[in-house]
Amino acid sequence: MPASKIIPIPLQQLGETRFQEIYKHQNYSAALVTLLALSDFAYKVLSTHPQWGDWLQENAQQRSHTPGQVFSAPLTEIDEKACFRELRLYRQKHWLHVAYLDLVCDNEIADSMRYVSQLSDALIDAANCWAYSEVSKVNGEPLDEQGTPMPMMILGMGKLGGFELNYSSDIDLIFTYPRMVSTQGGRRSVEAQVFYTKVAQKVIAALDQHTVDGRVFRVDMRLRPFGDSGPLVMSFVAMEDYYQEQGREWERCAMLKGRLIGPHSQHHDDFYQMLRPFVYRRYIDFSVIESLRKMKSLIAQEVRRKGLVDNIKLGAGGIREVEFVVQALQLIRGGREPKLQTQGLHAALIALTDLGVFSQTQYQQLWQDYALLRTVEQYLQIFNDEQTQQLPVDELGWSRLSYLLGVDSEHSCRVQIEAAMVRIREEFEHVIGFEPEQSAPVQTSYVLAWEHGDSETLSDVMSDPHQRQSWQTPLSHFKDRVSKKPIGKRGRDTLDKLMPQVLAQLQKVHASGEVFALVTNVLDKIMSRTAYLELLLENLGALQQLVRLCAHSRWIGEQIAHHPILLDDLIDPAALYKPLPLDAYASEIRQYFLRIDEEDLELQMEALRQFKQTQQLRIAAADATGVLELMKVSDHLTALAQAIVEQAVNLAWQQMVARFGCPQGTDIENKGFAVIAYGKAGGLELGYDSDLDLVFVHNHEGDAVTDGDKQISARQFYLKLAQRLMHLFNTRTTSGILYELDTRLRPEGASGLLAINIESFLHYQLTQAWTWEHQALTRARVIYGTEELATRFDEIRKQVLTQARDQEELVKDVVQMREKMREHLSRDSEMMFDLKQGFGGMTDIEFITQYLVLANARTYPELVTYSDNIRILEMAAQCGCISDEQAKQLIHAYCHYRGLYHVLSLRNQDKVIAKIELAEEINTVQQVWEAYLTPPN
C-alpha cells in the first residue's frame, strides 16, 4: 500500500472494528484493516472464511495473477452438490483475492480485468467439463472423424470475450458444437443436439443457480441466435446459416468480442474462420455508419428512458462510448486490416494507432480516460460485489472512492471523472461524425411572441385574428407555468431557443388554441428534463412530428405527455408511420427484452409497458394520418396484445420455475398452460384503451407436482402463475398499468379458480354456465398456448356452442341480459346516441351475432369457425340464418360505429354522437334486433 495514501480516520476505525470482530486474537494487519474498511464484500467473506486472510497476505499470492485448479478431485468423483459448492467457494476466494490486489496493492486495471476474465474462464470451463462428464456417463460421447470426443464449445461475449470483465459482471454466453453426430459408448445413444442441450442446461445450473453458497455468475443467454426463443445450443452449420441469412448489425458488433473459452483446438480455428466473413467485410465498410448512428441514438435513449444520473457506463462520455468508438472503427476497417480483428479493446486501440487512425497522443489520452472509468467501476463493484456503474449516493461510498483515487473529496473525484468523460464524448462525436440536426432559423415574430407572451406580435405571419386570439390563453398560461418551475439556466436557455421553433411549427399546421395547449402540455411534462427539450431542439423532425400528431389526435398528445419517453420514437418518421407487420410483434418484443436484466422484475414490468406504448404510438400515428384502415388498426392492436401476453407468460413462468421448479412433463416450450381471450381481444377488435378479458387453463391433474426444491402441486403452480400474470399486468408503475386484466369470465366468475384444468372448464360450460357465458364463448379463442391445448379448446368451444337449445328460452335470456346492460350502461338521450350501449349500437350488433351462433350452430357448426363479428355475420348469411341484405347492413353499421369509436378515442372524446347523424344505421340495427330478438308474448 503506497505511503502517499492516508486512509481517512472514519474508514480506519471501520476497518479496525471489523478486524477485531474477525481476528480478535491475531496480530494486527494494516493490509486486512484497509481491505475490511473498503469492501463490505470482503468483510462478509472473511467473516465466514477467516483463514483466507493469511492466504491473501502470502507473498506468493500478492504476486500471483494465475488461476489455479478449480476442482479438488477428478470429475468422475464430483457429484452435483460438490460441483456447485466448489465452484462457488472458488469464486468467493479468488474474487476476495482480486479485491485485495485492487484495493490494497493498487493493481493496474488492465491487469485486474484480465485476471478476473481468466478466473471466469477457469470457472466456466470447469463447469463445462463437469457437465459434459455427467451427461456422457449415460449417453456416451459425440466423436469427430478421428474418434476424438468433441466438447461443447462456449463463446464468451462482451467484456468476457475481450478479457475485460469487470468485478461483478454477469456473463453473456453462446453455446455451440462442431458437428451433428450421434453419441457413442453410452447406455443410450442420442443425437448431438440432445446431448449438448443437456450439457448446456447443466452448465447454466452450475454457474447461475442459487445455493446456500450463493451463485457463481448471472448467466445471460439472450445473445444467441433467435434470442430467448432460439435453441440453447446450435451446431456450427446452423449458426453459419443464421448469421448469413438473418444476422443483424448489432449482432456483428456483439460478435467482435466473441471468444471461445477453454483449451484451443482445431475446432476453434474452424469456428472463427466460419464467423469472420459475417463480422468483417472484405472492403472498407462505410455502410455501417448509418447503423452505428442509430445505435448511438439508442445509447442516449437508454439513458433518458432509465433516468440515469451519474452513470459512468451509459452516460455521455461513459465507458460504453469508448467501446463504441473502437468497435465502430473495427467494423469499418477490420475486413481489410487483420490487426483489427481482435476481441480486446486495448489491442484494437493499439492497432488503430499503428494504422494512423489515432495519433499517439489521442491513443494515450483515450486509454487513460477509459482506464480511469474502468478503475472507478471496479472499485464501485468491489465495495459490495454489486453490478453497478452509478457513482456513490452516500458519504461512505465517496470517502472510499476518494481515498482509492488519491483525492481528498467528492468534488475532486467528480472533477477528475467528468473531465475524462468530456474528452471521451468529444472523441465519440468525432468518430461517429454525427451532428445534431440544426434548428431552422425562425422569423423574429416568433421570438418576440415567446419573449413577450403576446400572440398579437404574430400578425405578420398569422393573418387570422381568431387564430391569434385562440393562442393567447395557452401561451400566457404556459409562460406563467414556466416562470414557476425550477428548471435551471440550461433548461431555461434551451426552452427559450425551442419555443420560437414550436410556434413556427404550430403555425405550419394552422393549429388551434386546443392543439397549442396540447403541445405545451407535453412540454410541461418534460420541462425539468433538459435532455428531452434538447432532443426536440436538435431534431427538428421530432418536433414536427410532435406538432403534427397533436394536431391529428388528442389521445396521442396525452399519451406522449404521460409517457415522455415516446418522444424518442418521433425521431425517425419512416418508422413512426409504419407499424410492424402483424406477425412481427412477437419477435420484436423478444429482441426488445434481450437488453433487459432477466432478474430485474421492476425493469421487466417497465419494459413491457414501454414496448406497448411505443408500438401503440406507431399504430395510432398510422391510424390518425390514414395510413392504416380501421380493420387493420384493430388487427395490429390485437397482435400487439398477443405478443405482450406471450412475453408476460414467459416472464411469469421463469419466475415461478425459479421458486418451485416445473410441473412434471413441462418445460419452457411446453408449459401445459393456455390463455383464452374473450371479448374485443378474442374477436380481433381491440381499441386503444381496451382491457383484456382473459381466462387461464392448464392440462395437469391434481396429483401432479413440481420438480423444484420447494415442491408444490401443479394446481397451485398454475394458480400462482396466473396471479403473477395479474401482477405483471395490473400493477401501476411509473409507466402506468400494462392492460386492465379482467378474469371474471372464468368459470364461477370472481369466486372461481384463477387457473382451471381445461376438462373442468368443459364440465362447467356443459353443466353450470349461463346463457350469457355461452354468448361470451362465441368470441373466445386461444391467444397463447401449445397446439395441443389450443386444439382441445377449439373442440370444447364447438361442443358447447353446438348444443341443442330451447329457442324461446334463448331469446328470453339474450334479451334480458341486454336490457339489464342497457339500463345500467347506456348514455342515450333524446338527441344523443351512445355508440356502444345505445339501442341500435355496437353491443346490440354483437348480441345479434352471438344469438345467431347459439340458435343455429347445432344445424350449421361452421358458425363457430370464427370469433369475430364480421366473419360470423358473413357465415350466418351463407348458411341462411340471416338474409344477405341484413348481414351487409349490420356489417356496414358495425364498421361505421367502430370507425367513429376509433376517431373519438384518438380525440379523447365521449363516445356519444348526435342521433341525426346515424339515423339510418340506428334504424337498421333496431329493425334486425326486433326481427330476431323480440320475445314471444
C-alpha positions, 0 to 999 in steps of 0.5 A, spaced: 500 500 500 503 506 497 505 511 503 502 517 499 495 514 501 492 516 508 486 512 509 481 517 512 480 516 520 472 514 519 474 508 514 480 506 519 476 505 525 471 501 520 476 497 518 479 496 525 472 494 528 471 489 523 478 486 524 477 485 531 470 482 530 474 477 525 481 476 528 480 478 535 486 474 537 491 475 531 496 480 530 494 486 527 494 487 519 494 494 516 493 490 509 486 486 512 484 493 516 484 497 509 481 491 505 475 490 511 474 498 511 473 498 503 469 492 501 463 490 505 464 484 500 470 482 503 468 483 510 462 478 509 467 473 506 472 473 511 467 473 516 465 466 514 472 464 511 477 467 516 483 463 514 483 466 507 486 472 510 493 469 511 492 466 504 491 473 501 497 476 505 502 470 502 507 473 498 506 468 493 499 470 492 500 478 492 504 476 486 500 471 483 495 473 477 494 465 475 488 461 476 489 455 479 485 448 479 478 449 480 476 442 482 479 438 488 478 431 485 477 428 478 470 429 475 468 422 475 468 423 483 464 430 483 457 429 484 452 435 483 452 438 490 460 438 490 460 441 483 456 447 485 459 448 492 466 448 489 465 452 484 462 457 488 467 457 494 472 458 488 469 464 486 468 467 493 476 466 494 479 468 488 474 474 487 476 476 495 483 475 492 482 480 486 479 485 491 485 485 495 490 486 489 485 492 487 484 495 493 490 494 497 496 493 492 493 498 487 493 493 481 493 496 474 486 495 471 488 492 465 491 487 469 485 486 474 480 485 468 484 480 465 485 476 471 478 476 473 476 474 465 481 468 466 478 466 473 471 466 469 474 462 464 477 457 469 470 457 472 466 456 466 470 451 463 470 447 469 463 447 469 463 445 462 467 439 463 463 437 469 457 437 465 459 434 459 462 428 464 455 427 467 451 427 461 456 422 457 456 417 463 449 415 460 449 417 453 456 416 451 460 421 447 459 425 440 466 423 436 469 427 430 472 423 424 478 421 428 474 418 434 476 424 438 470 426 443 468 433 441 466 438 447 461 443 447 464 449 445 462 456 449 463 463 446 464 468 451 461 475 449 462 482 451 467 484 456 468 476 457 470 475 450 475 481 450 478 479 457 475 485 460 470 483 465 469 487 470 468 485 478 461 483 478 459 482 471 454 477 469 456 473 463 453 473 456 454 466 453 453 462 446 453 455 446 455 451 440 458 444 437 462 442 431 458 437 428 451 433 428 453 426 430 450 421 434 453 419 441 457 413 442 459 408 448 453 410 452 447 406 455 443 410 450 445 413 444 442 420 442 443 425 437 448 431 438 443 436 439 440 432 445 446 431 448 449 438 448 442 441 450 443 437 456 450 439 457 448 446 456 442 446 461 447 443 466 452 448 465 447 454 466 445 450 473 452 450 475 454 457 474 447 461 475 443 457 480 442 459 487 445 455 493 446 456 500 453 458 497 450 463 493 451 463 485 457 463 481 455 468 475 448 471 472 448 467 466 445 471 460 443 467 454 439 472 450 445 473 445 444 467 441 441 466 435 433 467 435 434 470 442 430 467 448 426 463 443 432 460 439 435 453 441 440 453 447 445 450 443 446 450 435 451 446 431 456 450 427 452 449 420 446 452 423 449 458 426 453 459 419 446 459 416 443 464 421 448 469 421 448 469 413 441 469 412 438 473 418 444 476 422 443 483 424 448 489 425 448 489 432 449 482 432 456 483 428 458 488 433 456 483 439 460 478 435 467 482 435 468 480 442 466 473 441 471 468 444 471 461 445 473 459 452 477 453 454 483 449 451 484 451 443 483 446 438 482 445 431 475 446 432 476 453 434 480 455 428 474 452 424 469 456 428 472 463 427 474 462 420 466 460 419 464 467 423 469 472 420 466 473 413 459 475 417 463 480 422 468 483 417 467 485 410 472 484 405 472 492 403 472 498 407 465 498 410 462 505 410 455 502 410 455 501 417 455 508 419 448 509 418 447 503 423 452 505 428 448 512 428 442 509 430 445 505 435 448 511 438 441 514 438 439 508 442 445 509 447 442 516 449 435 513 449 437 508 454 439 513 458 433 518 458 428 512 458 432 509 465 433 516 468 440 515 469 444 520 473 451 519 474 452 513 470 459 512 468 457 506 463 451 509 459 452 516 460 455 521 455 462 520 455 461 513 459 465 507 458 460 504 453 462 510 448 469 508 448 467 501 446 463 504 441 468 508 438 473 502 437 468 497 435 465 502 430 472 503 427 473 495 427 467 494 423 469 499 418 476 497 417 477 490 420 475 486 413 481 489 410 486 490 416 487 483 420 490 487 426 483 489 427 480 483 428 481 482 435 476 481 441 480 486 446 479 493 446 486 495 448 489 491 442 484 494 437 486 501 440 493 499 439 492 497 432 488 503 430 494 507 432 499 503 428 494 504 422 494 512 423 487 512 425 489 515 432 495 519 433 499 517 439 497 522 443 489 521 442 491 513 443 494 515 450 489 520 452 483 515 450 486 509 454 487 513 460 480 516 460 477 509 459 482 506 464 480 511 469 472 509 468 474 502 468 478 503 475 472 507 478 467 501 476 471 496 479 472 499 485 464 501 485 463 493 484 468 491 489 465 495 495 459 490 495 460 485 489 454 489 486 453 490 478 453 497 478 456 503 474 452 509 478 457 513 482 456 513 490 449 516 493 452 516 500 458 519 504 461 512 505 461 510 498 465 517 496 470 517 502 472 510 499 472 512 492 476 518 494 481 515 498 482 509 492 483 515 487 488 519 491 483 525 492 481 528 498 473 529 496 467 528 492 468 534 488 475 532 486 473 525 484 467 528 480 472 533 477 477 528 475 471 523 472 467 528 468 473 531 465 475 524 462 468 523 460 468 530 456 474 528 452 471 521 451 464 524 448 468 529 444 472 523 441 465 519 440 462 525 436 468 525 432 468 518 430 461 517 429 461 524 425 454 525 427 451 532 428 445 534 431 440 536 426 440 544 426 434 548 428 431 552 422 432 559 423 425 562 425 422 569 423 423 574 429 415 574 430 416 568 433 421 570 438 418 576 440 411 572 441 415 567 446 419 573 449 413 577 450 407 572 451 403 576 446 400 572 440 398 579 437 406 580 435 404 574 430 400 578 425 405 578 420 405 571 419 398 569 422 393 573 418 387 570 422 385 574 428 381 568 431 387 564 430 391 569 434 386 570 439 385 562 440 393 562 442 393 567 447 390 563 453 395 557 452 401 561 451 400 566 457 398 560 461 404 556 459 409 562 460 406 563 467 407 555 468 414 556 466 416 562 470 414 557 476 418 551 475 425 550 477 428 548 471 435 551 471 439 556 466 440 550 461 433 548 461 431 555 461 436 557 455 434 551 451 426 552 452 427 559 450 431 557 443 425 551 442 419 555 443 420 560 437 421 553 433 414 550 436 410 556 434 413 556 427 411 549 427 404 550 430 403 555 425 405 550 419 399 546 421 394 552 422 393 549 429 388 551 434 388 554 441 386 546 443 392 543 439 397 549 442 395 547 449 396 540 447 403 541 445 405 545 451 402 540 455 407 535 453 412 540 454 410 541 461 411 534 462 418 534 460 420 541 462 425 539 468 428 534 463 433 538 459 435 532 455 428 531 452 427 539 450 434 538 447 432 532 443 426 536 440 431 542 439 436 538 435 431 534 431 427 538 428 423 532 425 421 530 432 418 536 433 414 536 427 412 530 428 410 532 435 406 538 432 403 534 427 400 528 431 397 533 436 394 536 431 391 529 428 389 526 435 388 528 442 389 521 445 396 521 442 398 528 445 396 525 452 399 519 451 406 522 449 405 527 455 404 521 460 409 517 457 415 522 455 419 517 453 415 516 446 418 522 444 424 518 442 420 514 437 418 521 433 425 521 431 425 517 425 418 518 421 419 512 416 418 508 422 413 512 426 408 511 420 409 504 419 407 499 424 410 492 424 407 487 420 402 483 424 406 477 425 412 481 427 410 483 434 412 477 437 419 477 435 420 484 436 418 484 443 423 478 444 429 482 441 426 488 445 427 484 452 434 481 450 437 488 453 433 487 459 436 484 466 432 477 466 432 478 474 430 485 474 422 484 475 421 492 476 425 493 469 421 487 466 414 490 468 417 497 465 419 494 459 413 491 457 409 497 458 414 501 454 414 496 448 406 497 448 406 504 448 411 505 443 408 500 438 401 503 440 404 510 438 406 507 431 399 504 430 395 510 432 400 515 428 398 510 422 391 510 424 390 518 425 394 520 418 390 514 414 395 510 413 392 504 416 384 502 415 380 501 421 380 493 420 387 493 420 388 498 426 384 493 430 388 487 427 395 490 429 392 492 436 390 485 437 397 482 435 400 487 439 396 484 445 398 477 443 405 478 443 405 482 450 401 476 453 406 471 450 412 475 453 408 476 460 407 468 460 414 467 459 416 472 464 411 469 469 413 462 468 421 463 469 419 466 475 415 461 478 420 455 475 425 459 479 421 458 486 418 451 485 421 448 479 416 445 473 410 441 473 412 434 471 412 433 463 413 441 462 418 445 460 419 452 457 416 450 450 411 446 453 408 449 459 401 445 459 398 452 460 393 456 455 390 463 455 383 464 452 381 471 450 374 473 450 371 479 448 374 485 443 381 481 444 378 474 442 374 477 436 380 481 433 377 488 435 381 491 440 381 499 441 386 503 444 384 503 451 381 496 451 382 491 457 383 484 456 378 479 458 382 473 459 381 466 462 387 461 464 387 453 463 392 448 464 392 440 462 395 437 469 391 433 474 391 434 481 396 429 483 401 432 479 407 436 482 413 440 481 420 438 480 423 444 484 426 444 491 420 447 494 415 442 491 408 444 490 402 441 486 401 443 479 394 446 481 397 451 485 403 452 480 398 454 475 394 458 480 400 462 482 402 463 475 396 466 473 396 471 479 403 473 477 400 474 470 395 479 474 401 482 477 405 483 471 399 486 468 395 490 473 400 493 477 401 501 476 408 503 475 411 509 473 409 507 466 402 506 468 398 499 468 400 494 462 392 492 460 386 492 465 386 484 466 379 482 467 378 474 469 371 474 471 369 470 465 372 464 468 368 459 470 364 461 477 366 468 475 370 472 481 369 466 486 372 461 481 379 458 480 384 463 477 387 457 473 382 451 471 384 444 468 381 445 461 376 438 462 373 442 468 372 448 464 368 443 459 364 440 465 362 447 467 360 450 460 356 443 459 353 443 466 353 450 470 354 456 465 349 461 463 346 463 457 350 469 457 357 465 458 355 461 452 354 468 448 361 470 451 364 463 448 362 465 441 368 470 441 373 466 445 379 463 442 386 461 444 391 467 444 397 463 447 398 456 448 401 449 445 397 446 439 395 441 443 391 445 448 389 450 443 386 444 439 382 441 445 379 448 446 377 449 439 373 442 440 370 444 447 368 451 444 364 447 438 361 442 443 358 447 447 356 452 442 353 446 438 348 444 443 341 443 442 337 449 445 330 451 447 329 457 442 324 461 446 328 460 452 334 463 448 331 469 446 328 470 453 335 470 456 339 474 450 334 479 451 334 480 458 341 480 459 341 486 454 336 490 457 339 489 464 346 492 460 342 497 457 339 500 463 345 500 467 350 502 461 347 506 456 348 514 455 342 515 450 338 521 450 333 524 446 338 527 441 344 523 443 346 516 441 351 512 445 355 508 440 356 502 444 350 501 449 345 505 445 339 501 442 341 500 435 349 500 437 355 496 437 353 491 443 346 490 440 350 488 433 354 483 437 348 480 441 345 479 434 351 475 432 352 471 438 344 469 438 345 467 431 351 462 433 347 459 439 340 458 435 343 455 429 350 452 430 347 445 432 344 445 424 350 449 421 357 448 426 361 452 421 358 458 425 363 457 430 369 457 425 370 464 427 370 469 433 369 475 430 363 479 428 364 480 421 366 473 419 360 470 423 355 475 420 358 473 413 357 465 415 350 466 418 348 469 411 351 463 407 348 458 411 341 462 411 340 464 418 340 471 416 338 474 409 344 477 405 341 484 405 341 484 413 348 481 414 351 487 409 347 492 413 349 490 420 356 489 417 356 496 414 353 499 421 358 495 425 364 498 421 361 505 421 360 505 429 367 502 430 370 507 425 367 513 429 369 509 436 376 509 433 376 517 431 373 519 438 378 515 442 384 518 438 380 525 440 379 523 447 372 524 446 365 521 449 363 516 445 356 519 444 354 522 437 348 526 435 342 521 433 341 525 426 347 523 424 346 515 424 339 515 423 339 510 418 344 505 421 340 506 428 334 504 424 337 498 421 340 495 427 333 496 431 329 493 425 334 486 425 334 486 433 326 486 433 326 481 427 330 476 431 330 478 438 323 480 440 320 475 445 314 471 444 308 474 448 
